[in-house]
Amino acid sequence: MTIRQKLWLHAFVALVAAIGIIGYIIATMLSIQEKNEDIVPVLLSVRQLEADMKGAKQSLNSASYNMTEGNKQQALAQLHIVDQRLEKLKTAVEQPRFRSLVEKAGTKFAAVKQAVGTAFAKKDAAEVRRQAMRIEGAINDVVVLGWETNDHYQAVQRDLKQQIQTVIGTAVIGSVLLMLISGLASWRLTRSITSPLRQLAANAGEIASGNLIVARVDYRAKDELGSLNEAFAAMVEQLKQLLGSVGKASKQVEQFAQEMEAEQQTLTSLHEQVTVSVNELSTGTQNIAEELQQAVEQIEKMDETFAKTAERTEQTVRYGSAALEAVESGRAAMDQQMRLIHQSVEATRLIEQATKQLAGYASHIQQMAASVAEIAEQTNLLALNAAIEAARAGEAGKGFAVVADEVRKLAEQSAQATKQIFATVSLIERGVASVTDAVTNGMEMAREQSESAEVTTKAFAKIDETVTSISADLQALADAFSDLKWREEQVFKNVESISAVVQQSAAGSEQIAASMTEQLAAFERMKEKATTLRELTDELRAAMSQFQVNEEEKHMERQR
C-alpha cells in the first residue's frame, strides 16, 4: 500500500467514525423530535376541545334564554364542532388511559347532543338549559385529560432532557476517543515515514563525506519510501561502479598520453613527406580544372541548340493536338448527323405507312358512300311508289302521301350528301397520292444522304487515324528531345560538379600545404597537452582516493 493510500485510509477511517457519531446524534434527535410531535398535538387538541365545549355550553345557554332559529343553528354548529374534535382526538391519542377519558367524555357529550336535539325539536328551553349544565361533566373529563396529558408531556420532556444529556455525553466521549485514536494512528503513520527518511538522510551525509560503504535501510514496505530506498541503494551501487570505471579510465588515459608522445615523433617525419606530395597534387589539379572549364563552355552552346529544337518540336506537337481535336469534333458532328438521318428515314417510313392507311380509309369511305347512295335511290323509288299509292287512296291516303313526300326529300338529301362524300374522297385520294410521291422521293433522298454521310464518316475516321499517328510520332519526338535535353543537363551538371570538385581540390591542396606548417606547431602543442593530461590524471586519482568503495580501502584509511 502506498503512503498516499495509507493517508487516505487514515482520513477515511476518521471520517467514517465522525460520521457514525454524527449519525447517532441525528438519529437520537429525530427520535426526540418524533416524541414531541406525538404529544404536543394531543395537548393542543385537548386545550382546543375544552374551549370548544365551553363555547358549546355558552351557545346552549344563549339558545335556552332566546330560542331563535339563529341561536339554535349556532348551538348545533358548536356541538358539531365539538363532536369532530372528539373524533380527531380519539384517533390522535394512543395511551389507553387517555383514550378511556376521551371515550368517556364523548359518551357524555353524545347523550347531551341527542337530548339537545330533542329539546330543540320540542322548543323546551328548560331542557336545553339543563343539558347545558350536563356538559360540565364532559368538560370535567376533558380537564382531567388535560391534566394527565400535561403531566405526560412534562414526563416526556424530562425523559427527552435525559436523552439529550446522554447524547451530549456520548458525543463528547466519542469525540475524545476519536481524537485519541486518530492522534495515535497519525503518530504511528508519521513515525513509519520519518524513521526511514532519517536513516536515508544519514546515509546521504556519509556518501557526501566520501564514505560509500553505508548500511542499507531495512524497509520492505511496497510504497514510495520503499521505492526511494531501492533507488538509493541502486544509486550507491552505481556510484561505486562509476568510481571504479573512472579509476580504470584514468589509468588508460595516462597510458594513452604516453603512447601519444611516442607517436608524435613518427607523425612529424610523415608530415614532411605529405607536404611534398600535396604540392605536386595541387599543380596537377589546377591543370585539370582549366580543361574542364573549356568543356563546360562547349556544353553550354550545345544546350542552347537543344533548347531551340525542343521548343520547335513542342510547338509542332501542339499543332498536331489541335488538329486531332478538330478531327474529333468533326467526327462527333458526323455521328450526330448520321443519327439525325436515321431518325428522319424512320419518320419518313412512318409517314408512308400512315399515308397508305389513310388511302385505305378513303377507299372504305367511298364504298360506304356508294352503299348509302344505292340505299337513297331505293328509298326514293319507294317514296315515289308510296306517293302513287296514296294518290289512288284519295282522302284516306293524304297523310301517307305527306310521309312519302318527306321520305323522298330525305332520300334526295342523302343522294346529295353522297355526291359530296364522293367528291371529298376523290380530293383525299389525290392528296394521299401527292403525299405518297413526296414521301417516296424523301425516302430516296434520305437513303442517298445516309450513304454520303457514311462515306464522310469513313473519311473522318481515316483522317483521325492519320492525325493520331502523326501526333503520336510528334509526341515521341518531343519526348526524345526532352530526354536528350535532360541527359545533356545531367552531363553539364556532372561536368560542373567535377570542375567545382577539382577547383576545391586545388584550393584544398594549397590549404593543406599551408596548414602543414601549422600542424607541426599543433603537434608540439599536442605534446604539451599530453603532458598536462598525465598531470590531470594524477590529480584525478588523488581525488578518487578520498572515496571508500570497499572495506579494504576503509581499513587502510583508518590505519592512516
Secondary structure, DSSP 8 states (H G I E B T S, - for coil): --HHHHHHHHHHHHHHHHHHHHHHHHHHHHHHHHHHHHHHHHHHHHHHHHHHHHHHHHHHHHHHHS--HHHHHHHHHHHHHHHHHHHHHHHH--SHHHHHHHHHHHHHHHHHHHHHHHHHHHT-HHHHHHHHHHHHHHHHHHHHHHHHHHHHHHHHHHHHHHHHHHHHHHHHHHHHHHHHHHHHHHHHHHHHHHHHHHHHHHHHHHHHTTB----------SSHHHHHHHHHHHHHHHHHHHHHHHHHHHHHHHHHHHHHHHHHHHHHHHHHHHHHHHHHHHHHHHHHHHHHHHHHHHHHHHHHHHHHHHHHHHHHHHHHHHHHHHHHHHHHHHHHHHHHHHHHHHHHHHHHHHHHHHHHHHHHHHHHHHHHHHHHHHHHHHHHHHHHHHHHHGGGGHHHHHHHHHHHHHHHHHHHHHHHHHHHHHHHHHHHHHHHHHHHHHHHHHHHHHHHHHHHHHHHHHHHHHHHHHHHHHHHHHHHHHHHHHHHHHHHHHHHHHHHHHHHHHHHHHHHHHHHHHHHHHHHHHHHHHHHHHHHHHHHHHHHTT-B-SHHHHHHHHH-
